[in-house]
Amino acid sequence: MALKFITDENFKTGAKDKKILARFDFNVPMDKNDHTKIADTTRIDEAIETINAILECKPKKLIVMSHFGRPNGKVNPQFSLEPVAKYLAEKLGQEVLLTETALDRGIKTLLNLNESKIIMLQNLRFHPEEENNDRDFARILSTYGDLYVFDAFGAAHRKHASTYEINAFYKNKAYGGLLLKREIEALDKIVNDPVKPFVAIVGGAKVSDKIKIIDRLLVSVDKLLIGGAMAYPFLKAQGHEIGKSLCSDEDVILARRILGTPSKGKIVLPSDHIVSNTFGGAPEEVGQVNIPDGKIGLDIGPSTLVNFTDYLAPAKTVLWNGPMGLFENTNFAKGTLGIAKVLSNLKAFTLVGGGDSVNAVKLAGLSDKMSHISTGGGASLEYIENGTLPGIQALKFGID
């Protein structure tokens, strides 16, 4: 069964004068110094196209819902969606009415009022039933809308009530939003027969966190470039010295297993490093593979960047997930920002897979030079690993 999107004629004609319940991912980072201020509005901005497309169909009401942070099933004002509702109202130029809770008794009244076209349910995770994928909670949510739209790609890997179980109440009445459509189309270029040469760049902290994606990529890539703290267990497994660099015994065991497979020739590791005596201390260049005792590796070195650039030059498809070092500190940002610059100049399909890589591309001011920047870090990796996600499967086939 093919996924249905809001571009479908059945949705366009069926949404008029109906109540539309839409699930978005408004889990945005907040300013560390001011908890009422949104630090990065990307996830809300990415939802605007879907919201406008729904409103163009002239529904009676649009009820939007999302989770926000980790309030652990309890009401916590720190995780109120109020800043999101306020920002969304400014972007859309119309009122967005925020309910007290997602189960507010007054919601039914609001749904029948002529004013306030857009209603936002308060944080779904104020209710433990959301993360427990509770059927009754999903059923109550479903009573708010005649049609259901799912556009929360960043939450599609979660089997939660509003992303998964709710589909049981929308047989042939569930549609994907435009962000979901873009994400699937972009990720399918990585998952389904990527144009060769295909090069993946993986960084970040722990091998154990990305073991599945590494195993999956080694099947289809021509080269896998590994940088950041991810590289040190591989170097140690090869018998190199890594000083005091971040590295667990578990990760070394995993790295040794990967290096023992027939695909080991696809892996490219750093040949030099930028190090320091302390985490984030004064930078020092080490022009060799081995890192001296007492030093911490915090970025790839200039020779590694040149080497990685050479492997990327002929690529037609590139996936990047994870930084090459402690890029938040300018002393250790050259590797990560260098990779961003290289990708921006390639004549290739470049996909940046969520998380810190996205922050790095933004820091470099090169977001518009990438083919696709995923809004879901964990979700995009799981999609590449499995070729689908629970929320997408439920939307596609429905659940009983």
N, C-alpha and C positions, 0 to 999 in steps of 0.2 A: 504494500500500500504506500502510495506517495504522500509525502508531507503536504498538508494544505497551509497556505500562507494567506495573509490578509490581502494579497494582490488577487486572490481567487474571486471570480465574479460572484460566487455564492455568498462570500462574505460581504462584498461591496453592496449587494442588493439586500442581503439579510440583516445587515446591521442597522439599517434606518429605523429610527424610533425604538430601538431595542437598548437594553442595558448591557454594556460590554464590560466584563471583568478581565483585567489585564495584569499579568505578573511580570514585573520588571526587576532588575538588579540595581537597586539604589544604595548598595552597601559601599558608600564613598568614604575615603579617608578624611578625617577632620583635622583642623589646625591644632597642633600640639599645645599652643598657648591660648587658644580660644575655641572651646568646644562647641560654640554655636556657629563657627565659620567652617565652610567646606574647603579642604585643601586642594582637592582635585575633582572637578565636576564632570569629568569625561563620561562616566557611566550614565549620568543623567542626560548629558548632551546627546549621547548616542541613542537615547530612547525617544528623543523629540520627533524624529522622522516617523516612527511608528505611531506615536500619539497623534500627530497631525493627520496622518493617513486615516486613522480611526475616526477622528473628529470630522474629516471631510465626508464621511459616510452618513453624517447627521444622526448619530445615536441619541437616544433619550438621555442616557447617562454613561459616563466612563468612570469605572471604579478601578483605581490603580492600587496595587499592593506590592510590598517588598519586605525583605528582612533588613536589619541594620545592626551590625556589630554582633556581639555575643552576650546578650543579657541573661542567658541561661534560663529561659522560661519564666522570667519574672519581670514585672514592670519596673523599668529603670529610666528616669528622666534623661539620663546621660545618652541613652540610645533612642530618644524620641526622633521620629521622622520630620519634626517641625522644620528644621533648616532645609530639608529636601523639598518639602511642600512649598516653602517660601520661595526658594530658588526656582522651582518649576513654574510657579505662578508668574514670576517675573519673566521667565523665558517665553511662556505661552501668552502672556498679556491677558490672563484671565484668572479668576479666583480658583484656588484649589483648596477644598474644604477637608481638613484633617479630622478623622474621627478620634474619639477618646481611646478606643481599643478596636481590635478587629472583630470583636463580638458585641460591640456597642448596641444596646437595644434601640437606640435612636437611628441606627443605620437605615432600617426599613422605612422610617418616616422621611429621611433625607432622600431616599431613592425615588420617592413619589412627589417631591417638591419640584416645581418648575425651574426655580433658580439653582445656581451651583451645578453647572454641567459636569465638573470633575470632582470626584470624591477620592481622597486618599485614605486607605485604611492605616491605622497606626501599626507600628512594627509587629510583624507576624510572630517574631520570636519572643514577644512578651508572653506568648502562650506555649507551654511545653509541648502541646499537641502538634505544633507545626513541625518540629524536628523529629517527633515520634511518628510522623507520617499517619496521623490519626484520621481514620475514615470519617468519623462524625464531625470533626473540625473541618475537614475538606468539604463535607456535605453542606455545612452551614455557610462556608465561603461561597459555595456554588449557587446558593439561593440569591445571591446579590446580582448575578448576571445571567442573561439569556445565552450569550456566547462567551467563550473563553479565548483569550489571546495570551500566548506564552512568548515572551521576548527576553527572558532572564538567562541568557546563555551562561553567564558566570555562576549560576546556581543550578544548571542543568545536570550536573553530576551528583546532585543531592536527591535522595529519595525522601523528599519532604511533602507535607500535605498539600502545599500550594503549587508544587512543581511536578508532583508525581500522582498522588492519590486522587487529586481533584479531577483528573481526566476521566475517572469512572463515572462522573456525573455530566459529562459533555460528549456523549457518543455522537460523532459526526458534527459536533458544534465547537470543535477546538481547532485553533489556527496558530501558526507561528507568526511572529512579528518580523519586521524588516531587518533588525539587527541579527536575529537568529539566522535568517536567510543568508546574510552576508558572511557570518561566521562559518556556517556549514559549507558554503561554496568555496571559501578560502581554504579551510582545513582539508576539504576533499582533494585539493590540489597537492597536498602533502601525503594524504592517506592513500588515494587512488592513483597509482601509476604516475608519480611525479616526473616532470620533464627533467631529463639528465643533462649534464651532471647535477646531482643532488648533494648539497653539502649542508650538514647540520652543525650548529655551534651550541655547545652545552656548557653552562657555567653554574655558579651558585655554590652552595655549601656542602651538601651531603650526597654521596653516591646512593645511599639507601633510599633517599627521597625520590631519586630519578632512575632507579635501576630498571624499572619496567620500560620507561621511555627509551633508555639507552639500548636495551635488548631489542625493542621494536624498531628503532632507527637503524641499527646495525644490519638489519635485513635489507633495507632499501637504499641507504645512503651510499655515495661513492667515497665520501670522507666524513669523519666525525671529529670535529675540532673540540678539544676539551680544555677549558681554562678555569680561572677562579680557584676557589678552595677545592672544587671538584677534582682538580688535576693531581693534588698532592697524594691521595691514596693510590692512584695509578702509578705515579713516579716511585712511591715507596715500594709498591708491589713489584716494580721492575728492578729494585735494589738500589735506587738513588737515595741520597741524603735529602731530607726535607726540613732540617732544623726544628724549629718550634711551630711550624705551620699547622693549621687546623687539619686534624686527621684522626679518625677513630679506627680501632682495630677491626670493627665490623665492616667499615668501608674498604679497608685494605683487602679483606677476604673477598668481598664482592668484586673489587677491581681485579684481583688475581684470577677470579673465575672468568671474567670478561676477556682478560688478556690471554686466557687459555683456549679461547674459541677460534675457529678458522677466520672469523671476521676481524681479528686483532690488527691486521694490516691496514684496516680502514681508519684506525684511531691515530690522531695526531696530538701530541702533548707538548707543553711548553719546553723550550730549550734554554730559556733564561728568565730572570725574574726581577721584580722590584720588591725589595724586602725592607724590614725595619727591626730594631731591637725590641720595640713594643708595638702593640696593636694601634695602628694609626700614628706612630711616631715618625721621626725623620726618615725620608726615603733613601734607599741605597740600591744601586744597581749591582746585580750579580750576573756576570756574563757567561754563565755555564748552567748545566742542568742541576747540579748538586747545590743545595742551599746550606751555607755554613751553620755550624752549631750555634744555638742561641738566637738565630734570625727567624723572622716570621715572613713567609711569602704573602704579599698583599696585592700583587698585580702581575700580569705577564710582562716580560721584558720587550725591548724594541725589536730584537731579532725574531722573537716569537710572533710579534705582530706582522712583521714582513712575511714570515713563513705562512701564517694564516691567510694573509692577503693574497699570496700566490695561489693557494688552494681555492680561494673564493673567486678569483678572477674569471675562470671559465664557467662558473656555475650558472645554471638556468633556473634552479629552484634552491632557495635557502630558508632554513628554519633556524631561528635564534631564540634560545631560552636560557637565561641566566647570565649575569655579568662576569667579566674577566678578572675582577678584583674588587677592592673596597672603593668603588667609584664615587661614593658620596663624599670622599675626601679627595680633593684635587690632586694631592700628591700621588694617588693611586688610581687615577681615573683615565690615564692615557690609553691603556689597553681596551677598556670598555668603550670609551668614546671613539677610539680609533676604529674599532669594529663597526660601530654605528655609521661612521663616515664612509668606510669601505662599502657597506651594504647600500648606502644612499646613492652610490655611483654605479652600481651594477645594473646591467641590462638583464635582470632576472626577476622571477617572482619571489619577493622577500616577505616572509611572515615572521612577525615578532610575537612570540607566544606568552604574553602576559607577564605579570610580576615586575621584578627589578629591571628586566630588559626594556620594558615599556618606559619606566622612569628614566633610564639611561638615554633612550632615543629622544625623549622630551627634553632632557637636560642638554642634549647636543643640538636641539632645535631642528631635528631631522624627521619628525613624525610624518610630515606630508610626503617624504621621499620613499617611504616604505609601502609595499603593495597592500599589506594588511597588518593592523595591530590588533591582536585579540584582546577583548575586554575581560576574559576569564583565564587566569593563569592555570589553576588546577584543572579547570574544565577543558581548556584547550589541550593540555597534556593527556588527559584521560581520553579525549576524543581521538587523538592520534594513536594512543595505545590500543583502543578498542574499536575504533571506526564508528562509534556512536556514544550516546550518554543516556542514562535512565530517563531523564526528563524529555529527551527527544523521542526515545522509543515509546514512552507513554502517550506522547502527543500524536505520534504516527499511527499507532495501533490501538490506542485506548487501553484501559485495563478494566477487569471485571470487578 
